[in-house]
Amino acid sequence: MDCFGVPSQVQVWSEKQRQHISEHVKQEFGRLQYGRLVIVVKRGDIVQMERTEKQRFTGLDGEGI
């Protein structure tokens, strides 16, 4: 059981599912220059990915924004 009293189960993904997830993660990382990629997992399932990208602008009065 987990800390919430829910029986824990081991998530077993098929090879096709693993490849799909892997490709999606690679694609998101490829689009990211500065920032973070957060993978949200609930009970062994990936439920969403959040990509936050930061952009800095320099050369404006000698400082960034």
N, C-alpha and C positions, 0 to 999 in steps of 0.2 A: 504494500500500500504506500501511496505517496503521502506527503505532509497534510493533504486535505482528506485523507481517509478513502481515497478512490483507489481501487485495485490498479496497480501499475501493469502495463502491458508493453512488451517489446515490439516496436514498430519494425516490420520487415517489408522493405521495398523491393519491388521487382527490378531487374536490370534496366528495363525500359524507363521506369520511374526515376531511378538513379541517374540515368543519362539525361532525362528531361530536366531534372533539377540542376544537375551539373552544368548543362548548357545555358540554362537561364541565369545561374549565378555568374558564369563566365561572361555572358552578354552584359549583365548589369555592371560588373567590374570594368569591362571594356569601355563603357560609356562614362565612367567616373574618373575625373582627374583629381579633384580634391574634395573630400567629404567622407561619407560613410555609407555602408550597406548593412542594414540590420535585417536579419532573418528571424522571424518570429515563429516559435515552435510551441505548440500546445499539445500535450499528451502524445508526443512523438510524431506529430504531423506538422509540416511546414504550412502555416496558414497565411502568411503574407511576407513580402519583402518591402523594405522601406529604403529608398535611396535619397540621401540628402547631399546635395552638392553645394560647395561654397565657391563663390567667385569674389576675387579681390580686384579692385581697381586702383592702380597706382598712377602716379604722375599728375595728380590733381593737387596743386599747391604743395607738392613734395610728400604728400601722405596718402595713404589708402583711405577708403571710406570707412 
